[in-house]
Amino acid sequence: MTPQHMLPACNVDAIFVGAVAVLADDSRSSAIVKTAVTGAVQLSEEGLAGDTHADLQAHGGPDKALHLFPAEHYARLLAAFPAARNLLPGGLGENITTRGLTEETVCIGDIFALGATRIQVTQPRTPCWKIDRRTGCKGVAAYIAEHGCTGWHYRVLTSGAICAGDSLVHLERPAGSVPLARFWRTVRSPHPLPAALAMLAAAPGLSPEWVRKLQERIERLTRNED
């Protein structure tokens, strides 16, 4: 990787885990409510020790083992939704927060060292209804989707222990990597070019679920069904 592609190292501000529970003012369950942990936490291919998921089809698993949300996004969200609750680090269900990395600079496929682990970016987070419930404010999830301030998921290449304060160090950017912001803008476009979607599908490190979604959309576009 050439020096101009190296991202600056940053520290993990906090690590968050949560158990499945019924959401406030709702009968449905979620693990979006997470609390900060101290000391070493084991990170494996399935995620952080002590972290759980209510909907295993939408959350968790090897390609969504760890969710990072840039802490600086919270100021933007608070400015747009001043009456919202829980708009502070850990408030939207992320596992780790940092400052200095964003969707504009991080690429799908990027490999990082974190504590004793090695992790790889696999996809942006897809915001869902639980964010509006958690914040008590309608429209927060839609705003996150519209502006691409989604955070992203990692798969774990090497398991090990991590701690709050550990450095997140950029190690590798495979050829053909796609910035998360470009990926999100393209998939949200109402009329993307099949060639643009094919470029995304070929991004090294992209989760198989997203590869399948993109290939299905390419097929619909070529049949003029999208």
GICORHU-V950557 format. One record per run of one state. SS is the DSSP state (h for helix, s for strand, l for the rest). FROM is the first residue (numbers start at 0). LEN is the number of residues. If there is no record, write none. Layout:
<<SS:FROM:LEN> <SS:FROM:LEN>>
This chain:
<<l:0:2> <h:2:3> <l:5:4> <s:9:2> <l:11:2> <s:13:4> <l:17:3> <s:20:2> <l:22:6> <s:28:2> <l:30:4> <s:34:2> <l:36:4> <s:40:4> <l:44:2> <s:46:2> <l:48:13> <h:61:3> <l:64:1> <s:65:5> <l:70:2> <h:72:8> <l:80:15> <s:95:3> <l:98:8> <s:106:2> <l:108:2> <s:110:4> <l:114:2> <s:116:8> <l:124:4> <h:128:7> <l:135:4> <h:139:8> <l:147:4> <s:151:7> <l:158:1> <s:159:3> <l:162:4> <s:166:6> <l:172:5> <s:177:2> <h:179:9> <l:188:5> <h:193:8> <l:201:6> <h:207:15> <l:222:4>>
